[in-house]
Amino acid sequence: MADETIPPRVRGHERGDDAELAARIAARDEEAFVIAYDRHADLVFGTTLRFVRDREVATEIVQDAFMSVWRRSHQFDARSGSFAGWILGIARNRAIDHLRAAGRRPKPALSGASDHDALEGIDALGIAVAGTEDDMPGVALDRRWVRSLLRTMLAEMPSEERQVVILAYDRGFSQSEIAHHLDLPIGTVKSRTRRALASLRERLADVPDLRPGSERARTKTGFGRGGAR
C-alpha cells in the first residue's frame, strides 16, 4: 500500500471467497484488502471494543491488526480456520498484549452497561463461560475475549432472533412463556431460537479453537451443554 493507513470503507462490492481474498492481498491487491476490511472490521472492532472498553485503544488495535493482515496475509492457512478467524486472532493477541503492557484489567463497561446486562445472558446459552476472580490472568483474559466476541455476534443478530435468545437465556423464560410474552405462535419462537443458535454456531466455526464440538470449544465456550427449553 502507498501508506500505512486503512482505506475507506466500501460497500456494494462483489463478495469473493475469503481464501481468495487472502491470496489477492498477499499479492498486494489493495481492492481485495478493502473488501476484507469492509467485510470483517465491524466484528473485529465490536469484539475489541467490548474487550478493552476504550474506543480509542480499540481503534488503534483494529488498525494495527488490519495492517498486519496486509503485511502477513501470505501466512494465512485456510486449513487452520477461516480468514475472519485469523484476523480475530491477530486482534485478540494485540488486545491482550495491550492490557498486559498497561498492567491492568479492562475498564468498566462502556455507557453505563455492566457485565450483567442483557447480552451477558449469552453465557447461559452453553456457549460462553463465566470467569471468577480466582481465574489465572491469562485464563480470565481468554474468557473475556470469548464473551466479547459472542456479545458482538449476538448484537449483530436480527432483533427478532436476539429477542428470543435474551428472553430464554437471560430472563429464563420457557419457549411457551416467550410465545405468550411476545404474542407469537410457539412454532415461531422455536424456529427463531433454532435460527439464532445455528447462526452463532456457524459464525463460531470461523474462529480457530472455538469450532462447535471440539474439546477446546467445550472448555472455552461450553458447546455441547443443554440449550433452550
ROSE-4610 file (N, C-alpha, C; in Angstrom, 1 decimal, always signed):
// ROSE-4610
residu = [M/M/M/A/A/A/D/D/D/E/E/E/T/T/T/I/I/I/P/P/P/P/P/P/R/R/R/V/V/V/R/R/R/G/G/G/H/H/H/E/E/E/R/R/R/G/G/G/D/D/D/D/D/D/A/A/A/E/E/E/L/L/L/A/A/A/A/A/A/R/R/R/I/I/I/A/A/A/A/A/A/R/R/R/D/D/D/E/E/E/E/E/E/A/A/A/F/F/F/V/V/V/I/I/I/A/A/A/Y/Y/Y/D/D/D/R/R/R/H/H/H/A/A/A/D/D/D/L/L/L/V/V/V/F/F/F/G/G/G/T/T/T/T/T/T/L/L/L/R/R/R/F/F/F/V/V/V/R/R/R/D/D/D/R/R/R/E/E/E/V/V/V/A/A/A/T/T/T/E/E/E/I/I/I/V/V/V/Q/Q/Q/D/D/D/A/A/A/F/F/F/M/M/M/S/S/S/V/V/V/W/W/W/R/R/R/R/R/R/S/S/S/H/H/H/Q/Q/Q/F/F/F/D/D/D/A/A/A/R/R/R/S/S/S/G/G/G/S/S/S/F/F/F/A/A/A/G/G/G/W/W/W/I/I/I/L/L/L/G/G/G/I/I/I/A/A/A/R/R/R/N/N/N/R/R/R/A/A/A/I/I/I/D/D/D/H/H/H/L/L/L/R/R/R/A/A/A/A/A/A/G/G/G/R/R/R/R/R/R/P/P/P/K/K/K/P/P/P/A/A/A/L/L/L/S/S/S/G/G/G/A/A/A/S/S/S/D/D/D/H/H/H/D/D/D/A/A/A/L/L/L/E/E/E/G/G/G/I/I/I/D/D/D/A/A/A/L/L/L/G/G/G/I/I/I/A/A/A/V/V/V/A/A/A/G/G/G/T/T/T/E/E/E/D/D/D/D/D/D/M/M/M/P/P/P/G/G/G/V/V/V/A/A/A/L/L/L/D/D/D/R/R/R/R/R/R/W/W/W/V/V/V/R/R/R/S/S/S/L/L/L/L/L/L/R/R/R/T/T/T/M/M/M/L/L/L/A/A/A/E/E/E/M/M/M/P/P/P/S/S/S/E/E/E/E/E/E/R/R/R/Q/Q/Q/V/V/V/V/V/V/I/I/I/L/L/L/A/A/A/Y/Y/Y/D/D/D/R/R/R/G/G/G/F/F/F/S/S/S/Q/Q/Q/S/S/S/E/E/E/I/I/I/A/A/A/H/H/H/H/H/H/L/L/L/D/D/D/L/L/L/P/P/P/I/I/I/G/G/G/T/T/T/V/V/V/K/K/K/S/S/S/R/R/R/T/T/T/R/R/R/R/R/R/A/A/A/L/L/L/A/A/A/S/S/S/L/L/L/R/R/R/E/E/E/R/R/R/L/L/L/A/A/A/D/D/D/V/V/V/P/P/P/D/D/D/L/L/L/R/R/R/P/P/P/G/G/G/S/S/S/E/E/E/R/R/R/A/A/A/R/R/R/T/T/T/K/K/K/T/T/T/G/G/G/F/F/F/G/G/G/R/R/R/G/G/G/G/G/G/A/A/A/R/R/R]
num = [1/1/1/2/2/2/3/3/3/4/4/4/5/5/5/6/6/6/7/7/7/8/8/8/9/9/9/10/10/10/11/11/11/12/12/12/13/13/13/14/14/14/15/15/15/16/16/16/17/17/17/18/18/18/19/19/19/20/20/20/21/21/21/22/22/22/23/23/23/24/24/24/25/25/25/26/26/26/27/27/27/28/28/28/29/29/29/30/30/30/31/31/31/32/32/32/33/33/33/34/34/34/35/35/35/36/36/36/37/37/37/38/38/38/39/39/39/40/40/40/41/41/41/42/42/42/43/43/43/44/44/44/45/45/45/46/46/46/47/47/47/48/48/48/49/49/49/50/50/50/51/51/51/52/52/52/53/53/53/54/54/54/55/55/55/56/56/56/57/57/57/58/58/58/59/59/59/60/60/60/61/61/61/62/62/62/63/63/63/64/64/64/65/65/65/66/66/66/67/67/67/68/68/68/69/69/69/70/70/70/71/71/71/72/72/72/73/73/73/74/74/74/75/75/75/76/76/76/77/77/77/78/78/78/79/79/79/80/80/80/81/81/81/82/82/82/83/83/83/84/84/84/85/85/85/86/86/86/87/87/87/88/88/88/89/89/89/90/90/90/91/91/91/92/92/92/93/93/93/94/94/94/95/95/95/96/96/96/97/97/97/98/98/98/99/99/99/100/100/100/101/101/101/102/102/102/103/103/103/104/104/104/105/105/105/106/106/106/107/107/107/108/108/108/109/109/109/110/110/110/111/111/111/112/112/112/113/113/113/114/114/114/115/115/115/116/116/116/117/117/117/118/118/118/119/119/119/120/120/120/121/121/121/122/122/122/123/123/123/124/124/124/125/125/125/126/126/126/127/127/127/128/128/128/129/129/129/130/130/130/131/131/131/132/132/132/133/133/133/134/134/134/135/135/135/136/136/136/137/137/137/138/138/138/139/139/139/140/140/140/141/141/141/142/142/142/143/143/143/144/144/144/145/145/145/146/146/146/147/147/147/148/148/148/149/149/149/150/150/150/151/151/151/152/152/152/153/153/153/154/154/154/155/155/155/156/156/156/157/157/157/158/158/158/159/159/159/160/160/160/161/161/161/162/162/162/163/163/163/164/164/164/165/165/165/166/166/166/167/167/167/168/168/168/169/169/169/170/170/170/171/171/171/172/172/172/173/173/173/174/174/174/175/175/175/176/176/176/177/177/177/178/178/178/179/179/179/180/180/180/181/181/181/182/182/182/183/183/183/184/184/184/185/185/185/186/186/186/187/187/187/188/188/188/189/189/189/190/190/190/191/191/191/192/192/192/193/193/193/194/194/194/195/195/195/196/196/196/197/197/197/198/198/198/199/199/199/200/200/200/201/201/201/202/202/202/203/203/203/204/204/204/205/205/205/206/206/206/207/207/207/208/208/208/209/209/209/210/210/210/211/211/211/212/212/212/213/213/213/214/214/214/215/215/215/216/216/216/217/217/217/218/218/218/219/219/219/220/220/220/221/221/221/222/222/222/223/223/223/224/224/224/225/225/225/226/226/226/227/227/227/228/228/228/229/229/229]
x = [+0.8/+0.0/+0.9/+0.3/+1.1/+1.5/+0.6/+0.9/+0.3/+0.6/+0.2/-1.1/-2.1/-3.4/-4.5/-5.6/-6.7/-7.5/-7.8/-8.6/-10.0/-10.7/-12.1/-13.0/-14.1/-15.0/-15.7/-15.8/-16.5/-17.6/-18.8/-19.9/-20.4/-21.2/-21.8/-20.8/-19.7/-18.7/-19.2/-18.5/-18.7/-18.0/-18.7/-18.1/-17.4/-16.1/-15.4/-15.1/-14.5/-14.2/-13.0/-13.1/-12.1/-10.7/-10.6/-9.3/-8.7/-9.6/-9.1/-8.7/-9.5/-9.1/-7.7/-7.5/-6.2/-5.1/-5.3/-4.2/-4.0/-5.1/-5.0/-4.3/-4.6/-3.9/-2.4/-2.1/-0.7/+0.0/-0.7/-0.2/-0.3/-0.6/-0.7/-1.8/-3.0/-4.2/-4.9/-4.9/-5.5/-7.0/-7.6/-9.0/-9.5/-8.7/-9.1/-8.9/-8.0/-7.8/-9.0/-9.4/-10.6/-11.8/-12.0/-13.2/-13.1/-11.9/-11.7/-12.0/-11.5/-11.7/-13.2/-13.9/-15.3/-16.1/-15.7/-16.4/-16.2/-15.1/-14.8/-14.5/-14.3/-13.9/-15.0/-16.3/-17.3/-17.2/-17.1/-17.0/-15.7/-14.6/-13.3/-13.3/-13.9/-13.9/-14.9/-16.1/-17.0/-16.5/-15.8/-15.3/-14.1/-13.3/-12.1/-12.6/-13.6/-14.1/-14.8/-15.5/-16.1/-15.0/-13.9/-12.8/-12.0/-11.5/-10.7/-11.5/-12.7/-13.6/-13.0/-12.4/-11.8/-11.8/-12.6/-12.8/-11.5/-10.7/-9.5/-8.5/-8.4/-7.5/-8.0/-9.3/-9.8/-9.6/-9.7/-9.5/-8.0/-7.1/-5.7/-5.4/-6.0/-5.7/-6.2/-7.4/-8.0/-7.2/-6.8/-5.9/-4.6/-4.0/-2.8/-3.0/-4.2/-4.5/-4.6/-5.3/-5.5/-4.3/-3.4/-2.1/-1.3/-1.4/-0.8/-1.3/-2.6/-3.3/-2.6/-2.4/-1.8/-0.4/+0.3/+1.8/+1.9/+1.0/+1.3/+0.2/-0.6/-1.6/-1.1/+0.2/+0.8/+0.9/+0.8/+0.9/-0.4/-1.5/-2.8/-2.9/-3.4/-3.6/-5.0/-5.8/-7.2/-7.5/-6.5/-6.7/-6.8/-6.4/-6.4/-7.6/-8.5/-9.6/-9.9/-10.9/-11.3/-10.4/-10.5/-9.8/-10.3/-11.6/-12.2/-11.6/-11.5/-11.0/-9.5/-8.8/-7.4/-7.2/-8.0/-8.0/-8.4/-9.4/-9.8/-8.7/-8.0/-6.8/-5.7/-5.5/-4.5/-4.9/-6.2/-6.7/-6.7/-7.1/-7.1/-5.7/-4.7/-3.3/-2.9/-3.3/-2.9/-3.6/-4.9/-5.7/-5.1/-4.8/-4.3/-2.9/-2.1/-0.8/-0.9/-1.9/-2.1/-2.4/-3.4/-3.8/-2.6/-1.9/-0.7/+0.3/+0.6/+1.6/+1.2/-0.1/-0.7/-0.8/-0.6/-0.7/-2.0/-3.1/-4.4/-5.4/-6.5/-7.7/-8.5/-9.4/-10.2/-11.0/-11.3/-12.1/-13.5/-14.2/-15.6/-16.4/-17.5/-18.3/-18.6/-18.7/-19.0/-20.4/-20.7/-22.0/-22.9/-22.3/-23.1/-23.6/-23.2/-23.6/-22.7/-23.1/-22.3/-22.1/-21.3/-21.0/-22.3/-23.3/-24.5/-25.7/-25.4/-26.5/-27.1/-28.1/-28.9/-28.0/-26.9/-26.1/-25.3/-25.1/-24.4/-25.1/-26.4/-27.2/-26.8/-25.9/-25.4/-24.6/-24.0/-23.2/-24.0/-25.3/-26.2/-26.6/-26.2/-26.5/-25.8/-24.8/-23.9/-22.9/-22.7/-21.7/-20.5/-20.8/-19.7/-19.5/-18.4/-18.2/-18.0/-18.4/-18.3/-17.0/-16.2/-15.0/-15.2/-14.2/-14.2/-13.0/-13.0/-11.9/-10.6/-10.9/-9.8/-9.1/-9.6/-9.0/-7.6/-6.7/-5.4/-5.6/-4.7/-4.8/-5.0/-4.2/-4.3/-5.7/-6.2/-7.5/-8.6/-8.5/-9.5/-9.6/-8.4/-8.4/-9.0/-8.6/-9.1/-10.6/-11.2/-12.6/-13.3/-12.6/-13.2/-13.3/-12.3/-12.3/-13.4/-13.6/-14.7/-16.0/-16.2/-17.5/-17.7/-16.6/-16.7/-17.1/-16.5/-16.9/-18.3/-18.8/-20.1/-21.1/-20.8/-21.7/-21.9/-20.8/-20.8/-21.6/-21.4/-22.2/-23.7/-24.0/-25.4/-26.0/-25.2/-25.7/-26.0/-25.3/-25.4/-26.6/-27.2/-28.3/-29.5/-30.4/-31.7/-32.4/-33.1/-33.7/-34.7/-35.4/-36.4/-35.8/-34.6/-33.9/-33.2/-32.5/-31.9/-32.8/-34.1/-35.1/-35.4/-35.6/-36.0/-34.8/-33.6/-32.4/-32.3/-32.4/-32.3/-33.4/-34.6/-35.7/-35.5/-34.9/-34.7/-33.5/-32.4/-31.2/-30.8/-31.4/-31.1/-32.3/-33.5/-34.7/-35.2/-34.7/-35.1/-36.4/-37.0/-38.3/-38.3/-39.3/-39.5/-40.0/-40.0/-40.5/-42.0/-42.7/-44.2/-44.4/-43.5/-43.6/-43.2/-42.2/-41.8/-42.9/-43.6/-44.7/-45.8/-46.1/-47.1/-46.7/-45.4/-44.9/-44.9/-44.6/-44.4/-45.7/-46.7/-47.9/-47.6/-46.8/-46.4/-46.8/-47.0/-47.1/-45.9/-46.0/-44.8/-43.9/-44.5/-43.7/-42.7/-43.2/-42.4/-41.2/-41.5/-40.5/-39.4/-39.9/-38.9/-38.0/-38.6/-37.9/-36.9/-37.3/-36.4/-35.2/-35.5/-34.4/-33.5/-34.0/-33.1/-32.2/-32.8/-32.0/-30.9/-31.3/-30.3/-29.1/-29.4/-28.3/-27.5/-28.2/-27.5/-26.5/-27.0/-26.2/-24.9/-25.1/-24.0/-23.0/-23.5/-22.6/-21.8/-22.6/-21.9/-20.8/-21.1/-20.1/-18.9/-19.2/-18.1/-17.2/-17.7/-16.9/-15.8/-16.0/-14.9/-13.7/-13.9/-12.8/-12.0/-10.7/-9.9/-10.1/-10.1/-10.3/-11.7/-12.6/-13.9/-14.9/-14.5/-15.4/-16.3/-17.6/-18.5/-18.1/-18.1/-17.8/-16.4/-15.5/-14.1/-14.0/-13.0/-12.8/-12.5/-11.6/-11.3/-12.5/-13.3/-14.6/-15.4/-15.6/-16.4/-15.8/-14.5/-13.9/-14.1/-13.8/-13.9/-15.3/-16.2/-17.5/-18.6/-18.4/-19.5/-20.4/-20.0/-20.8/-21.0/-22.2/-22.5/-23.4/-23.5/-24.4/-25.8/-26.7/-28.1/-28.5/-29.5/-30.0/-31.2/-32.0/-33.2/-34.3/-35.1/-36.2/-37.3]
y = [-1.2/+0.0/+1.2/+2.3/+3.6/+4.1/+4.0/+4.4/+3.5/+3.6/+2.7/+3.2/+3.3/+3.7/+2.8/+2.6/+1.8/+2.6/+1.9/+2.6/+2.8/+3.7/+4.0/+2.7/+2.6/+1.5/+1.6/+0.5/+0.4/-0.7/-0.3/-1.3/-1.5/-2.6/-2.9/-3.6/-4.1/-4.8/-6.3/-6.9/-8.4/-9.1/-10.0/-10.7/-12.0/-11.9/-13.1/-14.0/-15.1/-16.1/-15.5/-15.7/-15.2/-15.7/-17.0/-17.6/-16.9/-16.7/-16.0/-14.5/-13.9/-12.5/-12.5/-13.5/-13.6/-13.7/-14.5/-14.7/-13.4/-12.7/-11.5/-10.4/-10.4/-9.4/-9.7/-11.0/-11.4/-10.9/-10.8/-10.3/-8.8/-8.2/-6.7/-6.1/-6.8/-6.3/-5.4/-4.1/-3.2/-3.3/-3.6/-3.7/-4.9/-6.0/-7.1/-6.8/-6.0/-5.6/-4.7/-3.8/-3.0/-3.9/-4.9/-5.8/-6.6/-7.1/-7.8/-6.9/-5.7/-4.8/-4.5/-4.2/-3.9/-5.1/-6.3/-7.5/-7.8/-7.6/-8.1/-7.1/-5.8/-4.8/-4.6/-4.7/-4.4/-5.5/-6.7/-7.8/-7.6/-7.4/-7.2/-6.0/-4.9/-3.7/-3.9/-4.4/-4.6/-5.5/-6.6/-7.5/-6.8/-6.1/-5.5/-4.4/-3.6/-2.6/-3.1/-4.2/-4.8/-5.4/-5.8/-6.4/-5.3/-4.3/-3.3/-2.1/-1.9/-0.9/+0.5/+0.7/+2.0/+2.2/+3.2/+3.3/+3.7/+4.6/+5.0/+3.8/+3.1/+1.9/+0.9/+0.6/-0.4/+0.0/+1.3/+1.7/+1.5/+1.8/+1.6/+0.1/-0.8/-2.2/-2.7/-2.3/-2.8/-2.3/-1.0/-0.5/-1.4/-1.6/-2.4/-3.8/-4.4/-5.8/-5.9/-4.9/-5.0/-4.6/-3.8/-3.6/-4.9/-5.7/-7.0/-7.9/-7.8/-8.6/-8.3/-7.0/-6.5/-7.1/-7.0/-7.4/-8.9/-9.6/-11.0/-12.0/-11.5/-12.4/-13.7/-13.6/-14.8/-16.0/-15.6/-16.6/-17.3/-16.8/-17.4/-18.8/-19.7/-21.1/-21.5/-21.6/-21.9/-23.3/-24.1/-25.4/-25.2/-24.1/-23.9/-23.1/-22.7/-21.9/-20.8/-20.0/-19.0/-17.8/-17.0/-15.7/-14.8/-14.8/-14.0/-14.4/-15.7/-16.2/-15.8/-15.9/-15.5/-14.0/-13.2/-11.7/-11.5/-12.2/-12.1/-12.5/-13.5/-14.0/-12.9/-12.2/-11.2/-10.1/-9.7/-8.6/-9.0/-10.3/-10.8/-10.7/-11.1/-11.0/-9.6/-8.7/-7.3/-6.7/-7.1/-6.6/-7.1/-8.4/-8.9/-8.3/-8.2/-7.6/-6.2/-5.4/-4.1/-4.0/-4.9/-4.9/-5.4/-6.3/-6.8/-5.7/-5.0/-4.0/-2.8/-2.6/-1.5/-1.9/-3.2/-3.8/-3.6/-3.8/-3.5/-4.5/-4.6/-5.3/-4.3/-4.8/-3.9/-2.9/-1.8/-0.8/-1.3/-0.6/-1.0/-0.8/-1.5/-1.5/+0.0/+0.1/+1.4/+1.8/+3.1/+3.7/+3.2/+2.9/+2.5/+1.1/+0.3/-1.1/-1.9/-3.1/-3.9/-5.2/-6.0/-7.4/-8.2/-7.7/-8.5/-7.9/-7.2/-6.6/-7.8/-7.4/-8.5/-9.4/-8.8/-9.6/-10.6/-10.4/-11.3/-12.6/-12.6/-13.8/-14.9/-14.5/-15.5/-16.5/-16.1/-17.1/-18.4/-18.2/-19.3/-20.1/-19.7/-20.5/-21.8/-22.0/-23.1/-22.8/-21.5/-21.1/-20.4/-19.6/-18.9/-19.4/-19.0/-19.4/-18.2/-18.3/-17.1/-17.3/-16.3/-16.4/-16.0/-16.1/-15.8/-14.9/-14.3/-13.5/-14.4/-15.7/-16.7/-17.2/-16.8/-17.3/-16.7/-17.6/-17.1/-15.9/-14.9/-13.8/-14.2/-15.1/-15.5/-16.1/-17.0/-17.6/-16.6/-15.7/-14.6/-13.8/-13.4/-12.6/-13.4/-14.7/-15.5/-15.6/-15.9/-16.0/-14.6/-13.6/-12.2/-12.0/-12.4/-12.2/-13.0/-14.3/-15.1/-14.5/-14.0/-13.3/-12.1/-11.3/-10.1/-10.5/-11.5/-12.0/-12.4/-13.2/-13.7/-12.5/-11.6/-10.4/-9.7/-9.5/-8.8/-9.6/-10.9/-11.7/-11.6/-11.6/-11.5/-10.2/-9.1/-7.8/-7.6/-8.3/-8.2/-9.1/-9.9/-10.7/-9.8/-10.3/-9.7/-9.5/-8.4/-8.2/-9.2/-9.8/-10.8/-12.1/-12.4/-13.6/-13.3/-12.1/-11.7/-11.6/-11.2/-11.0/-12.4/-13.4/-14.7/-15.3/-15.1/-15.6/-15.0/-13.7/-13.0/-13.4/-13.5/-14.0/-15.4/-16.2/-17.6/-17.7/-17.1/-17.4/-16.3/-15.1/-14.1/-14.0/-14.1/-14.0/-15.4/-16.4/-17.7/-18.2/-17.6/-17.9/-19.3/-20.1/-21.3/-20.8/-21.6/-21.2/-20.9/-21.6/-21.3/-19.9/-19.6/-18.3/-17.2/-17.4/-16.5/-16.2/-17.3/-17.2/-16.3/-16.5/-15.7/-14.3/-14.1/-12.7/-11.9/-12.5/-11.8/-12.0/-12.7/-13.0/-13.6/-14.6/-15.3/-16.8/-17.5/-18.9/-19.6/-20.6/-21.3/-21.8/-22.2/-22.6/-21.6/-20.3/-19.2/-19.0/-19.1/-18.9/-20.0/-21.2/-22.3/-22.1/-21.7/-21.5/-20.4/-19.3/-18.1/-18.6/-19.3/-19.8/-20.7/-21.6/-22.5/-21.7/-20.7/-19.9/-19.1/-18.6/-17.8/-18.7/-19.8/-20.7/-21.3/-21.6/-22.1/-21.0/-19.7/-18.6/-18.5/-18.6/-18.4/-19.6/-20.8/-21.9/-21.8/-21.4/-21.2/-20.1/-19.0/-18.0/-18.4/-19.2/-19.6/-20.6/-21.3/-22.2/-21.5/-20.1/-19.3/-19.1/-19.4/-19.0/-20.2/-20.3/-21.4/-21.7/-23.0/-23.4/-23.2/-22.6/-22.4/-23.1/-24.0/-24.7/-25.6/-25.6/-26.4/-27.9/-28.6/-30.0/-30.3/-29.3/-29.6/-29.5/-30.2/-30.3/-28.9/-28.1/-26.8/-25.9/-26.1/-25.3/-25.5/-26.8/-27.1/-26.5/-26.5/-25.9/-24.4/-23.8/-22.3/-21.8/-22.5/-21.9/-22.7/-24.0/-24.8/-25.4/-25.4/-26.1/-27.5/-28.0/-29.4/-29.5/-28.5/-28.5/-28.2/-28.2/-28.1/-26.7/-26.7/-25.5/-25.0/-24.3/-23.7/-24.7/-24.4/-25.3/-25.2]
z = [+0.0/+0.0/+0.0/-0.5/-0.6/+0.8/+1.7/+3.1/+4.1/+5.4/+6.4/+7.0/+6.2/+6.7/+6.1/+6.9/+6.4/+5.4/+4.3/+3.2/+3.7/+3.0/+3.4/+3.2/+4.0/+3.8/+2.5/+1.8/+0.5/+0.6/+0.3/+0.3/-1.1/-1.3/-2.5/-3.5/-2.9/-3.7/-3.9/-4.9/-5.1/-4.0/-3.3/-2.1/-2.7/-2.7/-3.1/-2.0/-2.3/-1.2/-0.4/+0.9/+1.8/+1.5/+1.2/+0.9/-0.3/-1.3/-2.5/-2.2/-1.3/-0.8/-0.2/+0.7/+1.4/+0.3/-0.7/-1.7/-2.5/-2.8/-3.5/-2.7/-1.4/-0.5/-0.4/-0.4/-0.4/-1.6/-2.7/-4.0/-4.1/-3.0/-2.8/-3.7/-3.6/-4.3/-3.3/-3.5/-2.5/-2.5/-3.6/-3.7/-2.8/-2.9/-2.0/-0.5/-0.2/+1.2/+1.7/+0.8/+1.1/+1.4/+0.5/+0.6/+2.0/+2.3/+3.5/+4.7/+4.7/+5.8/+5.9/+4.8/+4.8/+5.4/+5.1/+5.5/+6.9/+7.5/+8.8/+9.9/+9.5/+10.5/+11.6/+11.3/+12.3/+13.4/+13.1/+14.1/+14.9/+14.2/+14.9/+15.9/+15.4/+16.2/+17.4/+17.1/+18.2/+19.3/+18.9/+19.9/+20.7/+20.0/+20.6/+21.6/+21.1/+22.0/+23.3/+23.1/+24.3/+25.2/+24.7/+25.5/+26.2/+25.5/+26.1/+26.7/+26.3/+26.8/+26.7/+25.6/+25.4/+23.9/+23.4/+21.9/+21.2/+21.8/+21.1/+21.0/+22.1/+22.1/+21.1/+21.1/+20.2/+18.8/+18.4/+17.1/+16.7/+17.6/+17.3/+17.1/+17.9/+17.8/+16.5/+16.1/+14.9/+13.7/+13.7/+12.6/+12.6/+13.7/+13.7/+13.2/+13.6/+13.2/+11.7/+11.1/+9.7/+8.9/+9.5/+8.8/+8.8/+9.9/+10.0/+8.9/+8.7/+7.6/+6.3/+6.0/+4.8/+4.6/+5.7/+5.7/+5.7/+6.4/+6.7/+6.1/+5.1/+4.6/+3.9/+3.5/+2.9/+4.0/+5.3/+6.3/+6.6/+6.1/+6.3/+5.7/+6.5/+6.1/+6.3/+5.2/+5.2/+5.9/+6.0/+6.7/+8.2/+8.7/+10.2/+10.6/+9.7/+10.0/+8.9/+9.2/+8.2/+8.3/+7.3/+7.2/+8.4/+8.6/+9.7/+11.0/+11.2/+12.5/+12.7/+11.5/+11.6/+12.0/+11.4/+11.7/+13.1/+13.6/+15.0/+15.9/+15.6/+16.4/+16.5/+15.4/+15.4/+16.4/+16.2/+17.1/+18.5/+18.8/+20.2/+20.8/+20.1/+20.6/+20.9/+19.9/+20.1/+21.4/+21.5/+22.7/+24.0/+24.1/+25.3/+25.6/+24.6/+24.8/+25.3/+24.8/+25.3/+26.8/+27.2/+28.6/+29.5/+29.0/+29.8/+30.0/+28.8/+28.9/+29.8/+29.8/+30.6/+32.1/+32.3/+33.7/+34.4/+33.6/+34.2/+33.5/+34.2/+33.6/+32.8/+31.9/+31.1/+32.0/+31.4/+32.1/+32.3/+33.2/+33.4/+32.1/+32.0/+30.7/+30.3/+28.9/+28.3/+28.6/+28.6/+28.6/+29.7/+30.8/+32.0/+31.9/+30.9/+30.9/+31.8/+32.2/+33.1/+32.5/+33.1/+32.7/+32.8/+33.5/+33.7/+33.0/+31.9/+31.1/+30.3/+29.4/+28.8/+27.9/+27.3/+26.4/+27.2/+28.6/+29.4/+29.5/+29.2/+29.2/+28.3/+27.3/+26.4/+27.1/+28.2/+29.0/+29.3/+29.5/+29.9/+28.7/+27.5/+26.3/+26.3/+27.1/+26.9/+25.8/+25.6/+24.5/+25.2/+26.1/+26.8/+28.2/+28.8/+30.2/+31.0/+32.2/+33.2/+33.9/+34.1/+34.9/+36.3/+37.1/+38.5/+38.8/+40.0/+40.4/+40.7/+40.8/+41.1/+39.8/+38.7/+37.4/+37.3/+36.7/+36.4/+35.4/+35.4/+34.5/+33.0/+32.5/+31.1/+30.8/+31.7/+31.5/+31.5/+32.5/+32.6/+31.3/+30.8/+29.6/+28.4/+28.3/+27.2/+27.3/+28.5/+28.6/+28.3/+28.7/+28.4/+26.9/+26.2/+24.7/+24.1/+24.6/+24.0/+24.3/+25.5/+25.8/+25.0/+24.8/+24.0/+22.5/+22.0/+20.6/+20.5/+21.5/+21.5/+21.7/+22.5/+22.7/+21.4/+20.7/+19.4/+18.4/+18.3/+17.4/+17.7/+19.0/+19.4/+19.1/+19.3/+19.0/+17.5/+16.6/+15.2/+14.7/+15.5/+15.1/+14.7/+13.8/+13.7/+15.0/+15.2/+16.6/+17.0/+16.1/+16.5/+17.0/+16.5/+16.9/+18.3/+18.3/+19.6/+20.7/+20.5/+21.5/+22.1/+21.3/+21.9/+22.7/+22.2/+22.9/+24.3/+24.3/+25.6/+26.6/+26.1/+27.0/+27.5/+26.6/+27.0/+28.0/+27.7/+28.4/+29.4/+29.3/+30.3/+31.3/+30.8/+31.7/+32.1/+31.5/+31.9/+31.5/+30.5/+30.0/+29.3/+29.5/+28.6/+27.2/+26.3/+24.9/+24.9/+25.8/+25.8/+26.5/+27.5/+28.1/+27.2/+26.3/+25.3/+24.4/+23.9/+23.0/+23.6/+24.8/+25.5/+25.6/+26.0/+26.3/+25.0/+23.9/+22.6/+21.7/+22.2/+21.5/+20.1/+20.2/+18.9/+19.0/+17.9/+18.0/+18.5/+19.2/+19.8/+18.7/+17.6/+16.4/+15.9/+15.9/+15.5/+16.5/+17.8/+18.8/+18.6/+18.4/+18.3/+17.0/+15.9/+14.7/+14.8/+15.5/+15.7/+16.6/+17.6/+18.5/+17.8/+17.0/+16.2/+15.2/+14.6/+13.6/+14.4/+15.5/+16.3/+16.7/+17.3/+17.8/+16.6/+15.5/+14.3/+13.8/+13.8/+13.3/+14.2/+15.5/+16.4/+16.2/+16.1/+15.9/+14.5/+13.5/+12.2/+12.2/+12.9/+13.0/+13.9/+14.9/+15.8/+15.0/+14.0/+13.2/+12.5/+12.4/+11.7/+12.6/+13.9/+14.8/+15.3/+15.0/+15.4/+16.9/+17.3/+18.7/+19.3/+18.5/+19.0/+18.2/+17.4/+16.5/+17.3/+17.2/+18.0/+17.9/+19.0/+19.0/+19.4/+19.3/+19.6/+21.2/+21.7/+23.1/+23.7/+23.0/+23.5/+23.4/+22.4/+22.3/+23.5/+23.9/+25.0/+26.3/+26.4/+27.6/+27.6/+26.5/+26.5/+26.4/+25.6/+25.3/+25.8/+26.2/+26.8/+25.8/+24.5/+23.5/+23.9/+23.7/+24.0/+25.2/+26.0/+27.1/+26.6/+27.5/+27.1/+26.5/+25.7/+25.1/+25.7/+24.9/+25.4/+25.7/+26.6/+27.0/+26.0]
